[in-house]
Amino acid sequence: IALTALTVTSCQNDEVMEAVPQKQAIEFGTYLGRDAQARGVILNDANLLNFGVYASYTNGAEWTDTATPNFMYDQKVERASSSAVWTYTPLKYWPTKQEYEYISFFAYAPYRADNNGISVKSSNTATGTPVITYTIDAANLATMADFTADVQMNETKTSAGATPDDSDRNVDFNFKHELTRVAIEAKLDRDAFLSTGTADKTKVNIKQIDFTGTGFASKADYTFASATDERGTWTYTTASSSLNIIAGAAGSVLVNNNTTPLWLDNYNVAGYLLENEDPKKIFGENTYLFLIPPTNAGVTSEKSISMQIHYDIVTADAALDGGYSKTSAVKKIDIPTGIGLLTQGAAYRFTLIFNLNEVTFSADVVDWAAPEGTSNDNVDYPDADI
């Protein structure tokens, strides 16, 4: 496994919107991390259009873990477009019984849907910070949410130096990415297929990619932080799990480019075909896989998370029955520890390099938040046997 050029880039924030004030009503504004998207593995330019809010009213006392969501419970906040005002119903107003009355807000985005992986776990009487369940479904990978969250604790109607009569305040959420984002590129170590000539007639077809191991989970609970600007935590609901990404399957993000017309008339196996040294995005352009981080610090146990790549090596040969020869292989790659891989809120690009009889591996961090303790330096790792 060759790990090269691990580049860490800190996250920057882009302002998306500030809500228009409405006298005494609680209004919301949102900020998203760079390249944040409201929903979906297939990313596009659409802005965030909805989010959910829990809120605890604690009167004149600051929030404690005995508080319940007695002011808002999974309240949907939405807007029709990126230029529209955030709306919700029923509209809630700032309490004005005394100068400082505290409300603590817990928000996540996008709002839960049947096939975006997000579901509510904690009830409207549960104490402490709310809990959201996130589930990765192999049948719905194309709609999995880029789950983001933020907390604004002990907010009041009155800002410093103002009075309840002249202070109209937004509750501004600065949503943070709470999953791990993965893009996968693949290439050959040589130009194995040429349109001219007789020797170079080989392609590699990636049929399936599996994530598995005791450190991988396809379902986990997210518990909100109990302090402003801090991240929440993930807790796996099962000891281990797996995810099988199959080309041609419903909801899959592994592109099937062996389609009509087929590359070879008799070779109709779904998969992503590689033929040269040019890296290809096997999930497609601007398409990513969202994974639940194994811990807030990423992979911490050796061989706890592995990738398995299933592929065929196919050579066109008119002299053979069927017109081609084929060998099949499965290569297992253990995600290494000690370099901040698969950390919470970070994005990675994995590059698979096929040497035709083996697969090597490299990874680098791309945008989102940098893992703690890392720098912007490139880090090279030597080859290792697979």
C-alpha positions, 0 to 999 in steps of 0.5 A: 500500500503506497500512501502519498501526498497526504495534504491537510487543508483547513476548512473555511466558512462561506456565508449562505444567508442571514434571515430578515428580522421579524420583531420579537420572533425567533429568526434563524440564519445559517452558515455552511463550511466550504463545499457543504451541501444540503443533501446527497452524495451527488453534490451540486450547486443547490443551497441548503433549503431545510434543517431541523432544530431542537430547543430547550427553554431553561428560564433564567438558568443556563442549560444543564443535562437535565433540560428537555426539548421543551421549546422546539422538538425536531422543528423543520425550518425551510425556505423555498430558495437560496434568496428566500427567508427561513420559515417555520410553524408554529412561530416561536417568540423570545420570552420577555418575562425578565431581561435574560431568559435562556434558550439553547438550540441544537440544529442539524441539516439537512432535515430528515427524510426517508432515504437520506440516512437521518432519523430521530432517536431521542424523544420530546421528553428525553433529557440532555443533548438530542440524539440523531441516528444516521444509517448508511444504506447501500440501496440509497447511497445516491441520496445519503445526506451530508450530515451537518450540525451546530449548537448555540447554547444559552441564547437570549433575546437581549444582546450586550448593551441592548434592551428587549424592545430594540434588539432583534436577534437571529440565532445563527447556526454555523453548520459543521460537517460531522461525517467523513467524505470519500472520493475514489479515483482509479488508474492503471500503472500503464496504458494497457489498451490502445485503439491501434496496435495488436498488443495493448488490448487489456482493460480492468473492470472494477465491479465492487468495493466493500468497506468492512471491519470492526471499526466500520459501521453503517449505523451510528448515533450522533449526540449533539455537543453541549457547548457552542462551537464544539463537535458532537460525538458518534457512537456505533450501535453495532460492533461491526458492519459492512458496506458493499458498493456494487456497480449497476446496483440500484442506488450505487455510486460506483459508476457502471460504464460497461453499458450498451454498446458494450466494450466487448460484445460478450463481456457484459459485466457491470463495472468501471472500466480502466484502460490507461494511466489517467485517473478516473473518478469512479463515483463520477464527477462531484460525487462522494461517499459519506461514511460514519467516522470510526472515532472522532480521531479517525482510524485508531486500530490496525486493520479495523477498517478495510477496503476490498476491491473486486475486479476483472482483468480482461484482454480482447482476443478474437482467437478465443471463444467469446473473444476475450480472456478474463482473470478475476481478483479481490484485493484487500487494503487495510486503512492504516492508522496514525495519519488521521484517515477517516476523521470526523469532518474531513474529506479524502481522495483515495487513489487506487493504482492497478499494476494489473497483478496488484493494487496500490493505494494512496490517500490525501485530505481534500477540503473540509476541516483538518484533523487535529494535530495535522499540518499542511505538509505532504506525508509519504508512506512506503509500499507494503504488501497487500 
